[in-house]
Amino acid sequence: IDMQSSKLSNNLWVADTNLPGVVKIDLSTMKIAGRYRTGGSYTSRTTVNSLGEAFVGARKDGTGTKTGVTKILPQGAKCVDTNKDGTVTSSTGASDVKAYGQDDCVSWHVNTGGDIRGLAAQDIPGLNHANACKGFTGESKEFDPKKVMAIDLHYVWIGGVHGKVYKLDAATGKVLLTLTSPVQVYGMALSGDGKLWLGAAGTIFGFIDTNKCTDQTTCEAAATCKATCTSQTCPATCDAAVKAVYSGAPGGYGITVDYKKRVWRSGYPAGPAFRYDPNGPAASRLAFSTVTTYGGGIGADASGWVWASHLSANTVARIHADKMSGASISVPSKGIAVDIKGRIFSVEYAGKVHMIVPGVTSSPTDFKLTKDAVTLNGVAYAYSDMTGVQTRLASGEPGWYREIFSPCPAKSTTEFRFLSWDVEAPTGTWIMFNMRSADSAAALKTSPWYTVACLNPPGGKGRVKVSTFKGSHAEV
């Protein structure tokens, strides 16, 4: 997935428990772009959907009345004028905090009750991408990106230690499902196959299959499959269940899913992070890292590394997702976030955000650390996906890569003859090559796209003639 050209904005949304609310950090400028009070108190978890919209969960306060989830829009001054006074009123920076109900970027709040500690945005593409190549005959065909890349269903799942999970319409906040959870929820992470993974404190984790859990009556009536994991083994008996719970694997608050759809949890108590591969052989589904973590946030990047907070040692573990080895980085951390540029952000409880930029080598000690990259002046009780990048990497949402081909030297005539490729891609995916051309760089930006090749299944080398495309500039 080319995160640089995706619709996802490059913001970091950090829950500030004392506000109570959330802080929006523009990662292009490394500045606080807004601070927002939410409808809930003791905010601690966030999730971000593919539109860049943030959802902020609230834990139970003294009265138990200010829980639930609040939606924050990312547009700032371009948010909707909700009170119809002719102007958009919203936070403009670190020192600008509006009263709750007075910020036009705060879209809605839903009080679900309970102690909300898990959130996961879900974006469902409006097209069956497995059939995207159907109808392509090998001839150039004008391509409408909206038909392939459009996402028209947006939900948010939330849950808490009171044993309830809720599915909400992301646009309106309407509660669509209220379900009995197989675990007491401390964290959530959604996989691209539709399984909503749930982490609980201690030795328990589980899932709800959102593909099968589509209506209240059927899903609530479905039995919860139970299995016990030992050493490396986790039985396959619950693979097809609607709801499942696994016991025996120690894990802390943090939970994430990597781009290979493997589930990760941070160590608990102080111990190694573990990886659960739901598609692997039952006898080797569990694997433990050689690096110690403890109970904090965890995140997986696009380069095959997993990053986990060690709450008591003030370190961040960097773990090779396949080899399970790595190193510890000396920096305080409670939560972990990954941005579209592959940078890692360690969010400290004291309100400090530290930045780790991985190097180009495969060494776990190759990185650049910038401490105190941003200061929140609050309490950053934050565990979950604060940018939306981890959700994108683990999802089935299509991604794309673009390359512009500039003209040959001035004395030469540029002529595009063939497009060649050498593709390596996972089973079950497809690849479509689109091309456009023009006589100038400016004209190229508005030229129509044409499909020149569609590979389903993808893989291997190939070539297609593109000599019908005219112009000195081309983009694929």
C-alpha positions as MATLAB code, in Angstrom:
seq = 'IDMQSSKLSNNLWVADTNLPGVVKIDLSTMKIAGRYRTGGSYTSRTTVNSLGEAFVGARKDGTGTKTGVTKILPQGAKCVDTNKDGTVTSSTGASDVKAYGQDDCVSWHVNTGGDIRGLAAQDIPGLNHANACKGFTGESKEFDPKKVMAIDLHYVWIGGVHGKVYKLDAATGKVLLTLTSPVQVYGMALSGDGKLWLGAAGTIFGFIDTNKCTDQTTCEAAATCKATCTSQTCPATCDAAVKAVYSGAPGGYGITVDYKKRVWRSGYPAGPAFRYDPNGPAASRLAFSTVTTYGGGIGADASGWVWASHLSANTVARIHADKMSGASISVPSKGIAVDIKGRIFSVEYAGKVHMIVPGVTSSPTDFKLTKDAVTLNGVAYAYSDMTGVQTRLASGEPGWYREIFSPCPAKSTTEFRFLSWDVEAPTGTWIMFNMRSADSAAALKTSPWYTVACLNPPGGKGRVKVSTFKGSHAEV';
ca = [
       0.000    0.000    0.000;
       1.364    3.375   -0.958;
       0.557    5.260    2.225;
       1.981    8.490    0.783;
      -0.780    8.734   -1.820;
      -3.625    7.246    0.195;
      -6.537    9.291    1.472;
      -5.338    8.879    5.039;
      -4.208   12.177    6.573;
      -0.934   12.271    8.482;
      -2.281   13.146   11.913;
      -1.526   11.593   15.289;
      -4.522   11.543   17.649;
      -3.402   11.178   21.264;
      -5.954   10.698   24.035;
      -5.423   13.215   26.844;
      -7.052   11.873   30.001;
      -6.880   15.163   31.887;
      -8.476   17.309   29.175;
     -10.573   15.089   28.907;
     -10.341   14.620   25.180;
      -7.862   14.212   22.379;
      -4.924   16.115   20.870;
      -4.406   16.260   17.100;
      -0.757   16.457   16.029;
       0.053   17.325   12.422;
       2.956   14.992   11.660;
       3.957   17.028    8.611;
       4.840   19.979   10.856;
       5.224   18.137   14.187;
       2.923   20.731   15.743;
      -0.268   20.433   17.761;
      -3.044   21.331   15.303;
      -5.957   21.085   17.722;
      -7.151   20.014   21.158;
     -10.703   18.762   21.531;
     -12.894   18.086   24.537;
     -14.959   14.963   24.097;
     -18.295   13.824   25.480;
     -16.617   11.185   27.607;
     -14.192   11.382   30.501;
     -10.950    9.476   31.135;
     -10.199    9.174   27.433;
      -7.566    6.545   26.661;
      -8.085    4.875   23.265;
      -8.375    6.156   19.717;
      -8.932    4.693   16.272;
      -8.822    6.380   12.863;
     -10.691    5.353    9.710;
      -9.646    5.698    6.071;
     -11.240    9.163    5.876;
      -8.921   10.398    8.619;
     -11.785   10.657   11.119;
     -10.847    9.944   14.738;
     -12.923    8.092   17.328;
     -12.034    8.543   20.988;
     -13.099    6.120   23.710;
     -13.797    7.016   27.334;
     -13.267    4.916   30.426;
     -15.616    4.927   33.373;
     -15.421    7.932   35.694;
     -16.647    8.254   39.273;
     -20.329    8.370   38.313;
     -20.076    6.016   35.353;
     -22.106    8.352   33.130;
     -19.477    9.778   30.757;
     -18.331    6.736   28.840;
     -18.760    5.798   25.199;
     -17.130    7.217   22.088;
     -16.726   10.642   20.444;
     -16.078   11.295   16.755;
     -13.679   14.092   15.721;
     -13.387   15.340   12.130;
      -9.886   16.070   10.750;
     -10.709   19.052    8.522;
     -10.072   21.849   11.043;
     -11.288   25.122    9.535;
     -13.094   23.114    6.815;
     -15.348   21.245    9.237;
     -19.112   21.591    8.961;
     -20.762   24.624   10.570;
     -22.873   22.584   12.986;
     -24.629   25.442   14.767;
     -25.323   27.324   11.480;
     -23.850   30.619   12.699;
     -22.050   31.214    9.413;
     -18.556   30.319   10.597;
     -16.624   27.210   11.533;
     -15.505   27.310   15.140;
     -12.801   24.812   15.993;
      -9.536   24.483   17.863;
      -6.569   25.965   16.025;
      -3.718   24.748   18.198;
      -2.329   23.738   21.561;
      -3.693   26.715   23.524;
      -7.119   26.781   21.854;
      -9.615   24.433   23.516;
     -13.345   24.959   23.043;
     -15.964   23.925   25.550;
     -17.623   20.633   24.767;
     -20.409   21.244   22.253;
     -18.791   24.413   20.895;
     -16.250   22.864   18.501;
     -17.619   22.211   15.013;
     -15.084   19.423   14.412;
     -16.531   17.375   17.269;
     -19.132   15.479   15.275;
     -20.998   13.339   17.802;
     -20.788   11.472   21.108;
     -22.571    8.242   22.003;
     -22.794    7.173   25.634;
     -22.813    3.380   25.608;
     -22.140    2.953   29.289;
     -19.422    0.673   30.591;
     -15.672    1.178   30.686;
     -14.632    1.574   27.026;
     -11.051    0.397   26.428;
     -11.088   -0.925   22.884;
     -11.863    0.750   19.539;
     -11.422   -0.323   15.922;
     -12.503    1.498   12.770;
     -13.865   -0.677    9.969;
     -13.977    0.461    6.331;
     -15.623   -1.895    3.830;
     -14.949   -1.369    0.105;
     -18.076   -1.086   -1.978;
     -16.796   -3.410   -4.703;
     -15.855   -7.069   -4.776;
     -12.185   -6.548   -5.560;
     -11.627  -10.221   -6.323;
     -13.740   -9.714   -9.460;
     -12.159   -6.403  -10.458;
     -10.418   -7.895  -13.519;
     -13.585   -9.404  -14.923;
     -14.577   -7.848  -18.220;
     -11.059   -6.752  -19.096;
     -10.230   -8.182  -22.524;
      -6.649   -7.015  -22.869;
      -7.477   -3.823  -24.732;
      -6.950   -0.404  -23.191;
     -10.060    0.595  -21.299;
     -10.739    3.929  -19.621;
     -10.428    3.517  -15.876;
     -12.488    5.225  -13.196;
     -10.525    5.035   -9.911;
     -13.658    5.719   -7.901;
     -15.188    2.425   -9.022;
     -12.268    0.417   -7.676;
     -10.935    2.493   -4.800;
     -14.240    3.741   -3.355;
     -15.102    2.797    0.216;
     -18.721    3.355    1.071;
     -19.315    1.562    4.359;
     -17.765    2.918    7.548;
     -18.267    1.480   11.020;
     -16.549    1.716   14.382;
     -16.444   -1.101   16.937;
     -15.954   -0.363   20.620;
     -15.879   -2.502   23.759;
     -15.030   -2.466   27.421;
     -14.249   -4.396   30.559;
     -17.985   -4.596   31.317;
     -18.144   -7.370   28.700;
     -20.007   -5.562   25.932;
     -19.048   -4.838   22.316;
     -20.877   -2.285   20.169;
     -20.980   -1.718   16.413;
     -21.741    1.885   15.437;
     -22.431    3.636   12.155;
     -19.362    5.870   11.790;
     -21.315    8.637   10.053;
     -24.131    9.029   12.550;
     -23.032    7.222   15.706;
     -26.134    5.026   15.628;
     -25.598    1.830   17.625;
     -26.221   -1.044   15.225;
     -25.282   -3.998   17.452;
     -24.875   -4.515   21.194;
     -23.168   -7.835   21.847;
     -21.942   -9.908   24.747;
     -18.171  -10.011   24.336;
     -16.214  -13.267   24.667;
     -13.636  -11.347   26.767;
     -13.379   -8.259   28.955;
     -12.056   -5.845   26.356;
      -8.814   -3.963   26.988;
      -7.943   -3.524   23.320;
      -9.177   -4.152   19.763;
      -7.595   -4.715   16.364;
      -9.398   -5.537   13.129;
      -7.908   -7.926   10.570;
      -8.441   -7.784    6.822;
     -10.442  -11.024    6.910;
     -13.094   -9.328    9.054;
     -12.121  -10.780   12.420;
     -12.222   -8.284   15.275;
      -9.482   -9.362   17.698;
     -10.029   -8.591   21.368;
      -7.361   -8.381   24.034;
      -7.956   -8.770   27.752;
      -5.549   -8.325   30.645;
      -3.870  -11.542   31.688;
      -3.873  -14.715   29.616;
      -6.988  -14.256   27.481;
      -7.704  -13.006   23.975;
     -10.430  -13.730   21.426;
     -12.341  -12.567   18.378;
     -15.712  -11.729   16.860;
     -16.103  -12.517   13.158;
     -17.743   -9.369   11.789;
     -18.584  -11.145    8.514;
     -20.834  -13.565   10.401;
     -21.960  -11.165   13.107;
     -24.313   -9.023   11.038;
     -27.547   -8.970   13.040;
     -28.298   -8.691   16.720;
     -30.332  -11.876   17.209;
     -28.069  -14.294   15.323;
     -24.819  -12.961   16.695;
     -25.975  -12.745   20.287;
     -27.317  -16.291   20.124;
     -24.094  -17.738   18.708;
     -22.128  -19.855   21.154;
     -18.620  -18.740   22.112;
     -15.991  -21.260   21.117;
     -13.351  -21.802   23.807;
      -9.812  -23.089   23.363;
      -6.683  -23.335   25.486;
      -3.241  -22.488   24.096;
      -0.132  -24.211   25.421;
       3.455  -23.455   24.476;
       3.371  -22.981   20.681;
       0.046  -24.701   20.158;
      -3.394  -23.166   19.755;
      -6.144  -25.496   18.522;
      -7.820  -24.866   15.167;
     -11.229  -25.815   16.561;
     -12.401  -22.180   16.825;
     -11.264  -20.984   13.398;
     -14.770  -20.927   11.904;
     -16.560  -19.663   15.008;
     -18.650  -16.502   15.230;
     -17.084  -15.687   18.591;
     -14.075  -17.255   20.265;
     -11.915  -16.978   23.342;
      -8.383  -18.352   23.813;
      -6.746  -18.774   27.211;
      -3.194  -19.582   28.270;
      -1.239  -16.921   26.328;
      -0.101  -14.007   28.541;
      -0.673  -10.559   27.057;
      -0.938   -6.952   28.208;
      -3.089   -4.051   27.114;
      -1.649   -3.667   23.630;
      -2.990   -5.618   20.641;
      -2.429   -5.200   16.909;
      -2.547   -7.123   13.624;
       0.336   -7.020   11.153;
       0.044   -6.969    7.356;
       0.274  -10.781    7.290;
      -2.878  -10.880    9.442;
      -0.980  -12.160   12.482;
      -2.172  -11.019   15.916;
       0.319   -9.458   18.338;
       0.094   -8.747   22.046;
       2.613   -7.129   24.354;
       4.108   -9.180   27.185;
       2.313   -9.505   30.512;
       3.611   -9.394   33.109;
       7.141   -8.374   32.118;
       7.972  -10.868   29.415;
       8.125  -11.378   25.665;
       5.531  -10.115   23.204;
       3.740  -12.948   21.457;
       2.544  -13.513   17.899;
      -0.510  -15.595   17.049;
      -0.848  -16.748   13.440;
      -4.480  -17.802   12.862;
      -3.589  -19.172    9.425;
      -0.598  -21.238   10.520;
      -0.436  -24.879   11.633;
      -2.124  -25.319   15.017;
       1.050  -26.774   16.509;
       3.065  -23.622   15.787;
       0.613  -20.748   15.895;
       2.188  -19.139   18.935;
       5.637  -17.570   18.883;
       7.334  -15.426   21.526;
       9.895  -12.679   20.969;
      13.353  -12.713   22.488;
      12.873   -9.085   23.558;
      11.147   -8.262   26.837;
       8.088   -6.000   26.881;
       5.539   -5.211   29.535;
       1.875   -4.495   29.134;
       1.939   -1.359   26.977;
       0.965   -0.373   23.461;
       2.076   -2.331   20.422;
       2.135   -1.569   16.691;
       3.248   -3.181   13.433;
       4.784   -1.212   10.555;
       4.940   -1.788    6.782;
       8.568   -2.986    6.859;
       8.108   -6.129    8.935;
       8.871   -4.743   12.395;
       6.722   -4.770   15.511;
       7.181   -2.099   18.191;
       6.075   -2.580   21.804;
       6.163   -0.458   24.954;
       7.822   -1.695   28.144;
       5.977    0.256   30.818;
       8.334   -0.292   33.746;
      11.718   -0.312   31.975;
      11.096    2.883   29.963;
      12.020    1.148   26.722;
      10.509    0.310   23.348;
      11.078   -3.179   21.958;
      11.809   -3.443   18.231;
      10.964   -6.977   17.075;
      11.489   -8.569   13.664;
       8.018   -9.914   12.894;
       9.312  -13.126   11.272;
      12.490  -13.838   13.232;
      11.025  -12.738   16.623;
      14.359  -11.203   17.622;
      15.291   -7.564   18.015;
      16.504   -4.948   20.457;
      15.309   -2.521   23.136;
      15.432    1.237   22.625;
      15.878    3.419   25.697;
      12.880    5.775   25.564;
       9.820    6.102   27.838;
       6.661    4.687   26.324;
       3.038    3.874   27.038;
       1.530    3.825   23.545;
       2.897    3.154   20.049;
       1.877    4.704   16.731;
       3.089    4.283   13.141;
       2.662    7.021   10.525;
       2.409    6.941    6.719;
       6.149    7.637    6.386;
       7.089    4.620    8.499;
       8.101    6.670   11.519;
       7.375    5.284   14.974;
       5.980    7.437   17.772;
       6.414    6.465   21.401;
       3.770    8.237   23.473;
       4.743    8.726   27.102;
       2.223    8.922   29.952;
       3.741   12.253   31.005;
       2.576   13.820   27.750;
       5.758   13.526   25.695;
       5.823   12.153   22.150;
       9.159   10.677   21.056;
       9.965    9.855   17.415;
      11.941    6.869   16.098;
      12.987    6.851   12.439;
      14.144    3.367   11.365;
      17.309    3.182    9.260;
      17.656    1.544    5.875;
      19.415   -1.602    7.118;
      17.867   -4.701    8.690;
      19.642   -4.114   11.984;
      17.274   -3.467   14.920;
      19.762   -0.923   16.274;
      19.719    1.143   13.061;
      17.452    4.081   13.885;
      17.407    7.758   14.795;
      15.696    8.775   18.027;
      14.275   12.240   18.647;
      13.123   12.615   22.235;
      10.413   15.143   23.135;
       9.466   15.674   19.498;
       6.097   17.014   20.707;
       4.915   17.993   24.195;
       1.204   17.689   24.975;
       1.049   19.339   28.419;
      -1.385   16.639   29.447;
      -1.634   12.975   30.392;
      -1.251   10.706   27.367;
      -3.082    7.552   28.380;
      -2.921    6.049   24.898;
      -2.698    2.464   23.640;
      -4.370    1.936   20.282;
      -3.956    2.891   16.593;
      -3.558    6.672   16.792;
      -2.979    7.281   13.067;
      -5.068    4.667   11.262;
      -1.991    3.273    9.508;
      -1.995   -0.067   11.326;
      -5.657   -0.532   10.407;
      -4.841    0.155    6.747;
      -1.919   -2.277    6.730;
      -3.983   -5.094    8.241;
      -7.093   -4.433    6.158;
      -8.178   -5.661    2.750;
      -8.368   -2.119    1.403;
      -6.628   -1.793   -1.978;
      -3.507    0.288   -2.225;
      -1.605    1.735   -5.119;
       1.797    2.884   -6.251;
       2.374    5.630   -8.828;
       5.416    6.344  -10.948;
       5.877    9.304  -13.337;
       8.115    8.844  -16.359;
       9.727   12.084  -17.550;
      10.685   12.759  -21.172;
      14.034   11.854  -22.683;
      16.678   14.595  -23.230;
      15.524   17.598  -25.264;
      17.181   16.475  -28.519;
      15.454   13.103  -28.420;
      11.905   12.067  -29.169;
      10.181   10.263  -26.330;
       8.166    7.234  -27.341;
       6.604    4.765  -24.938;
       6.442    1.279  -26.434;
       6.025   -1.371  -23.721;
       5.128   -1.615  -20.063;
       6.987   -4.499  -18.407;
       6.576   -5.880  -14.892;
       7.935   -8.428  -12.490;
       5.301   -9.017   -9.818;
       5.416  -10.801   -6.482;
       2.103  -10.651   -4.621;
       0.156  -12.696   -2.042;
      -2.392  -15.333   -3.006;
      -5.904  -13.958   -3.291;
      -4.876  -10.489   -4.466;
      -5.049   -8.850   -7.876;
      -3.055   -6.153   -9.627;
      -4.268   -3.657  -12.189;
      -1.909   -1.481  -14.251;
      -3.289    1.883  -15.356;
      -1.510    4.398  -17.569;
      -1.968    7.920  -18.856;
       0.145   10.206  -21.035;
       0.349   13.859  -22.076;
       2.612   16.394  -23.765;
       3.422   18.193  -20.513;
       3.644   17.562  -16.800;
       0.733   19.935  -16.196;
      -1.507   18.193  -18.736;
      -0.605   14.788  -17.307;
      -2.360   15.620  -14.022;
      -5.766   15.815  -15.736;
      -5.328   13.122  -18.403;
      -7.698   10.145  -18.148;
      -6.442    6.812  -16.892;
      -6.613    3.668  -19.017;
      -6.286    0.092  -17.834;
      -3.548   -1.663  -19.793;
      -3.196   -4.898  -17.821;
      -5.084   -6.744  -15.098;
      -3.519   -9.707  -13.311;
      -5.818  -12.022  -11.403;
      -4.130  -13.978   -9.968;
      -0.998  -11.793   -9.968;
       2.592  -12.911  -10.141;
       5.535  -13.334  -12.470;
       6.858  -11.327  -15.367;
       4.867   -9.773  -18.177;
       4.779   -7.092  -20.842;
       2.106   -5.194  -22.726;
       2.330   -2.869  -25.714;
       1.534    0.791  -24.906;
       2.650    2.477  -28.139;
      -0.859    3.874  -28.630;
      -0.205    6.294  -25.781;
       1.123    9.591  -27.130;
       2.998   12.354  -25.334;
       6.356   13.071  -23.752;
       5.147   12.390  -20.200;
       3.590    9.235  -18.783;
       2.347    7.971  -15.444;
       1.674    4.366  -14.440;
];
